[in-house]
């Protein structure tokens, strides 16, 4: 019996973690995504993960995660490096390190993954609401690092400047880097054309219009198969006529004013311009709908798609309002949420994906979102990262990045934010404040009467 017990334990120890350890955590912390399984399962080169940790201080979350990566492929090798035993080991990779950090290496490429990037606190949530929300980003960081060290060419996104464009926040910039997408600023005022290595151009909330010369350069870039990610707000002062004229060539135009919803299930916090749009099926949006995430777009401009698109064009409405939405012509000066004379009836698109076949096998793709709140940290927190996921998915889609096209969502160690539309809040209020107390009181009266009669 003792011999059998020893043999069973030896055999069990040799089995992969996916067989011997079951993920019973509420947020499925150790369940790897299909993207990770695809990437790790297709590895042809050996990838070494150095775990920088002192003996006896191994982080249990990290240990379980690494064992699951090893079970996916024999190309993954995990090596512990105790800084007390190997004090100079990390110097060839980083100037400083934190315990329980990782170094991922394949050939001549490597990436250092700090412990503070694996366990991350949402500072925006702490700043605005005073709550400490911690997330476990182990899978997203490790998969990104593996993708980086085995990839030969990384996609490059140019951020247009010169028109008062908004900069991406630190969290969104970090998320783009994690997707192994390189970024650089671009001023078309000083260049004859868009750089040849541009996989995509990002125009983020410009405050002034582009020139006709810049419009011509962008049109030439798109005509040669380039890709564009456009994020705009309803204009406050100057209308973006040249930029809108460029988009009109692709069958999409704007409606003046700010979109207001009449359907309570399509907005939050009792504010009809804090929109919760419907999400259509597309490569960009499928991960969100499968994960049950929403996109929140406060202060949006309506987009309409022309009926007579040319044969080479295909337009998908990614995010749409309800049929009862309308555009307030007063814009930022609106004084009522009621429909007035001059307001335009919906429904509207709030985000579209455009595909234009410019040559055999060559397409030009454009994603246009009509609210700059898509990349706002506070707004993103309200939908538990849904806005950031949409942004990253769209960017990866435009860059045609095979592994980076879909983001891996961080796993919350506390709890996700529950975002409810106004209709659900009203129904829940009626039930909790009215129906349930009334039912309890009625039941009490009935029981009291029966006992009285007895």
C-alpha positions in Angstrom: 0.0 0.0 0.0 2.9 2.4 0.8 4.6 1.6 -2.5 1.3 2.2 -4.4 0.8 5.6 -2.5 4.3 6.7 -3.4 3.8 5.7 -7.1 0.5 7.6 -7.3 2.1 10.7 -5.8 5.0 10.5 -8.2 2.7 10.1 -11.1 0.4 12.9 -10.0 3.4 15.3 -9.6 4.4 14.6 -13.2 0.9 15.6 -14.5 0.4 19.1 -15.9 -1.2 21.7 -13.6 -4.3 21.9 -15.9 -5.1 18.3 -14.8 -4.2 18.4 -11.1 -5.3 21.9 -10.2 -8.7 23.3 -10.8 -9.5 27.0 -11.0 -12.2 27.6 -8.4 -11.6 31.4 -8.1 -14.6 33.6 -8.7 -12.9 35.6 -11.5 -11.2 32.5 -13.1 -7.7 34.0 -12.3 -5.8 31.0 -13.6 -8.0 30.0 -16.6 -6.0 30.9 -19.6 -7.6 32.6 -22.6 -7.9 31.1 -26.1 -5.4 33.7 -27.3 -2.8 32.5 -24.8 -3.4 28.9 -25.7 -3.1 29.7 -29.4 0.2 31.6 -29.0 1.9 29.3 -26.5 0.7 26.2 -28.4 2.2 27.4 -31.6 5.7 28.2 -30.3 8.6 26.8 -32.3 11.4 28.4 -30.4 12.2 27.8 -26.7 11.1 30.6 -24.4 12.7 30.9 -20.9 10.9 32.6 -18.1 13.2 33.6 -15.3 11.3 34.0 -12.0 13.3 36.4 -9.8 12.2 35.4 -6.3 13.9 34.6 -3.0 13.4 31.1 -1.7 10.3 30.7 0.3 8.7 34.0 -0.9 7.1 32.6 -4.1 3.8 34.4 -4.9 1.1 31.6 -5.0 -0.9 33.3 -7.8 2.2 33.5 -9.9 3.3 30.0 -9.2 0.0 28.5 -10.3 -0.1 30.7 -13.4 3.4 29.7 -14.5 2.7 26.0 -14.1 -0.3 26.4 -16.4 1.8 28.0 -19.1 4.3 25.1 -18.8 1.5 22.6 -19.3 0.5 24.2 -22.6 3.9 23.7 -24.3 7.2 22.0 -23.8 8.8 25.2 -25.3 8.1 27.1 -22.1 10.8 26.7 -19.5 10.5 28.3 -16.0 13.8 28.9 -14.1 13.9 30.4 -10.6 16.6 32.8 -9.9 17.2 33.7 -6.2 18.8 37.2 -6.1 20.6 36.2 -2.9 22.3 33.3 -4.8 22.7 35.1 -8.1 23.1 38.8 -7.1 24.3 40.0 -10.5 22.0 38.0 -12.8 19.4 40.7 -13.3 22.0 43.4 -14.2 22.1 42.2 -17.8 18.3 42.8 -18.1 17.4 45.7 -15.9 18.9 48.3 -13.6 16.5 47.5 -10.7 14.1 44.7 -9.9 11.3 43.8 -7.6 10.8 40.4 -5.9 8.5 38.0 -7.8 9.2 39.7 -11.1 9.7 37.9 -14.4 12.2 38.1 -17.3 11.1 36.5 -20.5 13.8 35.6 -23.0 14.0 34.0 -26.4 17.1 34.2 -28.5 18.5 37.8 -28.3 15.2 39.4 -27.3 13.9 39.7 -23.8 11.4 41.7 -21.7 11.4 42.4 -18.0 7.9 42.1 -16.3 7.9 43.9 -13.0 5.8 42.6 -10.1 4.0 46.0 -9.9 2.8 45.4 -13.5 1.4 42.0 -12.5 -0.5 43.2 -9.5 -2.0 46.6 -10.4 -4.1 49.0 -8.4 -6.7 51.1 -10.2 -5.5 54.6 -9.1 -8.4 56.3 -11.0 -10.9 54.3 -8.9 -8.9 55.2 -5.7 -8.7 58.9 -6.7 -12.4 59.3 -7.6 -14.1 56.9 -5.2 -11.5 56.1 -2.5 -11.7 52.3 -3.2 -8.6 50.1 -3.7 -9.4 47.9 -6.7 -6.5 45.4 -7.4 -6.2 43.5 -10.6 -4.1 40.4 -11.5 -2.5 41.1 -14.9 -0.3 38.0 -14.9 -1.7 36.4 -18.0 -1.9 39.6 -20.1 1.7 40.6 -19.1 3.2 37.2 -19.6 1.5 36.5 -22.9 2.4 40.0 -24.2 6.1 39.3 -23.2 6.1 36.0 -24.9 4.6 37.5 -28.0 7.2 40.2 -28.0 10.2 38.0 -27.7 9.1 35.6 -30.5 7.8 38.3 -32.9 10.1 39.5 -35.7 8.2 42.7 -36.7 6.0 44.8 -34.4 3.2 47.0 -35.7 3.7 50.8 -35.5 1.0 53.4 -34.9 1.6 57.1 -35.5 -0.3 59.6 -33.4 -1.2 62.7 -35.4 -0.3 66.0 -33.8 -0.7 69.7 -34.6 -4.5 70.1 -34.1 -4.8 70.1 -30.3 -5.1 66.3 -30.2 -5.4 64.7 -26.7 -2.6 62.5 -25.5 -3.4 59.0 -24.3 -3.3 58.6 -20.5 -0.5 56.6 -18.9 -2.8 53.6 -18.4 -3.9 53.5 -22.1 -0.3 54.1 -23.2 0.8 51.2 -21.1 -1.9 49.0 -22.4 -0.9 49.8 -26.0 2.7 48.9 -25.2 1.5 45.7 -23.6 0.0 44.8 -27.0 3.4 45.1 -28.5 2.4 48.0 -30.6 5.0 50.7 -31.1 3.9 54.4 -31.1 5.4 57.6 -32.4 4.1 61.1 -33.0 3.4 62.4 -36.6 3.1 65.9 -37.9 2.0 65.9 -41.5 2.9 69.6 -41.7 6.6 68.8 -41.9 6.5 65.6 -44.0 5.7 65.1 -47.7 3.7 61.9 -47.0 2.8 59.4 -44.3 5.8 57.3 -43.3 6.0 54.0 -45.1 6.2 52.0 -41.8 2.9 53.3 -40.5 0.5 50.4 -39.9 -2.1 52.8 -38.6 -2.6 56.5 -37.9 -4.5 57.5 -34.7 -6.2 60.9 -34.6 -7.4 61.4 -31.0 -9.9 64.1 -30.3 -8.6 67.0 -32.5 -9.7 70.5 -31.5 -9.0 72.1 -34.8 -9.4 70.9 -38.4 -6.7 69.4 -40.6 -5.5 71.4 -43.7 -6.3 70.5 -47.2 -2.7 69.5 -47.7 -3.0 67.1 -44.7 -6.3 65.8 -46.0 -4.6 65.0 -49.4 -1.8 63.1 -47.6 -4.2 61.1 -45.6 -6.3 60.3 -48.6 -3.2 59.1 -50.5 -2.2 57.0 -47.5 -5.6 55.4 -47.2 -5.7 54.9 -51.0 -2.6 52.8 -50.8 -4.0 50.5 -48.1 -3.3 52.5 -45.0 -5.4 52.3 -41.8 -7.0 55.0 -39.7 -8.3 55.1 -36.1 -10.4 58.3 -35.7 -11.7 59.5 -32.3 -13.7 62.7 -32.2 -16.0 64.7 -30.0 -18.9 66.9 -30.9 -17.2 70.1 -32.0 -17.3 73.0 -29.5 -16.2 75.9 -31.7 -14.6 74.9 -35.0 -16.3 72.3 -37.2 -13.8 69.7 -38.6 -14.9 70.3 -42.2 -11.8 68.9 -44.0 -11.6 65.8 -41.8 -15.4 65.2 -42.2 -15.1 65.6 -45.9 -12.4 62.9 -46.0 -14.7 60.6 -44.0 -17.6 61.4 -46.3 -15.6 59.8 -49.1 -16.1 56.6 -47.2 -19.8 57.0 -46.8 -20.0 58.2 -43.2 -21.0 61.7 -42.0 -21.9 63.4 -38.7 -25.1 64.9 -37.4 -24.9 68.3 -35.6 -25.4 68.3 -31.9 -25.0 65.9 -28.9 -26.9 62.6 -28.9 -29.5 62.2 -26.2 -31.3 58.9 -25.4 -35.0 58.5 -24.5 -34.7 54.8 -23.7 -33.6 54.4 -20.1 -31.9 51.1 -20.8 -29.4 52.9 -23.1 -28.0 55.5 -20.6 -26.7 55.5 -17.0 -27.0 57.7 -13.8 -30.2 59.3 -15.0 -28.1 61.3 -17.6 -29.5 60.8 -21.1 -26.2 61.7 -22.8 -24.1 59.1 -20.8 -24.8 56.5 -23.5 -24.7 52.7 -23.2 -24.9 51.8 -26.9 -25.9 48.4 -28.4 -22.9 46.4 -29.6 -22.9 44.7 -33.0 -21.1 41.5 -33.9 -17.6 42.1 -35.3 -14.0 41.0 -34.7 -13.5 44.1 -32.6 -16.5 43.6 -30.4 -16.9 39.9 -30.0 -14.6 39.6 -27.0 -16.6 42.3 -25.2 -20.0 40.6 -25.8 -18.6 37.2 -24.9 -17.2 38.6 -21.6 -20.4 40.6 -20.8 -18.7 44.0 -21.0 -20.3 47.3 -22.0 -19.0 50.5 -23.6 -19.8 53.8 -22.1 -19.8 57.0 -24.3 -20.7 60.2 -22.6 -21.2 63.3 -24.9 -21.3 61.7 -28.4 -22.0 62.9 -31.9 -24.3 60.9 -34.1 -22.8 59.1 -37.2 -24.9 58.2 -40.3 -24.0 55.8 -43.1 -24.9 56.6 -46.7 -27.3 54.3 -48.6 -25.4 54.5 -51.9 -21.9 53.1 -50.9 -19.6 52.3 -53.7 -19.0 48.7 -54.5 -15.5 48.6 -52.8 -16.8 49.9 -49.5 -18.2 48.0 -46.5 -19.4 49.8 -43.3 -20.3 48.0 -40.1 -22.1 49.9 -37.3 -20.2 48.7 -34.2 -22.0 50.8 -31.6 -25.5 52.1 -32.1 -28.2 54.0 -30.1 -31.8 53.0 -29.7 -34.4 54.1 -32.2 -35.7 56.7 -29.7 -32.4 58.6 -29.6 -32.1 62.1 -31.1 -29.4 64.7 -31.6 -29.8 68.0 -29.6 -29.0 70.8 -32.1 -28.1 73.0 -29.1 -25.0 70.9 -28.4 -23.1 71.9 -25.3 -25.7 74.6 -24.7 -28.6 72.2 -24.2 -31.0 73.2 -21.4 -33.4 70.3 -21.6 -33.4 66.6 -22.4 -36.7 66.9 -24.2 -36.9 66.8 -28.0 -37.2 70.3 -29.5 -37.7 71.8 -32.9 -34.5 71.4 -35.0 -33.4 68.2 -33.2 -32.7 65.2 -35.5 -34.3 61.8 -34.9 -32.1 58.7 -34.6 -31.0 56.0 -34.5 -27.4 56.8 -34.9 -24.1 54.9 -35.0 -21.6 56.0 -32.4 -18.7 53.8 -33.8 -18.2 52.4 -37.3 -15.7 50.0 -39.0 -15.0 50.8 -42.6 -13.3 48.5 -45.0 -12.3 49.7 -48.5 -10.9 47.3 -51.1 -8.2 49.5 -52.9 -6.6 46.6 -54.9 -6.7 42.9 -55.2 -6.2 41.5 -51.7 -5.4 45.0 -50.3 -7.9 46.8 -48.0 -7.9 50.0 -46.2 -9.6 49.9 -42.8 -11.0 52.8 -40.7 -12.5 52.8 -37.2 -14.4 56.0 -36.2 -15.7 56.6 -32.7 -17.6 59.8 -32.0 -16.8 60.3 -28.3 -13.4 61.0 -26.9 -14.6 59.5 -23.6 -13.7 56.2 -25.1 -10.1 56.7 -23.8 -11.0 58.5 -20.6 -9.7 56.7 -17.4 -12.7 57.5 -15.2 -15.2 56.5 -17.9 -13.3 53.3 -18.5 -13.5 52.4 -14.8 -17.3 52.7 -14.8 -17.5 49.7 -17.2 -14.7 47.6 -15.7 -12.3 48.2 -18.6 -14.8 47.7 -21.4 -13.8 51.0 -23.1 -10.1 50.1 -23.0 -10.8 46.6 -24.4 -12.7 48.2 -27.3 -9.9 50.6 -28.0 -7.2 47.9 -27.9 -9.2 45.5 -30.0 -9.8 48.2 -32.6 -6.1 49.2 -32.7 -5.0 45.6 -33.0 -7.6 45.0 -35.8 -6.3 48.0 -37.7 -2.7 47.0 -37.3 -3.6 43.4 -38.4 -1.6 42.1 -35.4 -2.1 38.4 -35.2 -1.6 37.9 -31.5 -2.2 41.4 -30.3 -5.6 41.9 -32.1 -7.6 40.9 -29.0 -6.7 42.2 -25.6 -6.6 39.9 -22.5 -8.6 41.4 -19.8 -7.0 41.8 -16.3 -8.6 39.7 -13.6 -10.0 41.6 -10.7 -8.9 40.6 -7.2 -11.7 42.5 -5.6 -14.8 43.0 -7.7 -15.8 44.4 -11.0 -17.9 47.6 -11.1 -21.6 46.8 -11.7 -22.9 49.3 -14.3 -26.7 49.4 -14.5 -28.8 51.4 -16.9 -31.4 53.8 -15.6 -34.3 51.5 -16.4 -32.9 48.7 -14.3 -32.1 51.1 -11.4 -35.8 52.3 -11.5 -37.2 48.8 -11.5 -34.9 47.7 -8.7 -35.8 50.8 -6.6 -39.5 50.1 -7.0 -39.0 46.4 -6.1 -36.8 47.1 -3.0 -38.5 50.2 -1.7 -42.1 49.4 -2.6 -42.9 45.8 -3.7 -40.8 43.8 -1.2 -41.8 45.9 1.9 -45.4 45.8 0.9 -45.3 42.0 0.4 -43.7 41.6 3.9 -46.3 43.8 5.6 -49.2 42.1 3.8 -47.8 38.7 4.8 -47.5 39.9 8.4 -51.0 41.1 8.5 -52.4 37.9 7.0 -50.5 35.8 9.6 -51.6 38.1 12.4 -55.3 37.8 11.4 -55.1 34.0 11.2 -53.5 33.8 14.6 -56.1 36.2 16.0 -58.9 34.0 14.7 -57.4 30.9 16.3 
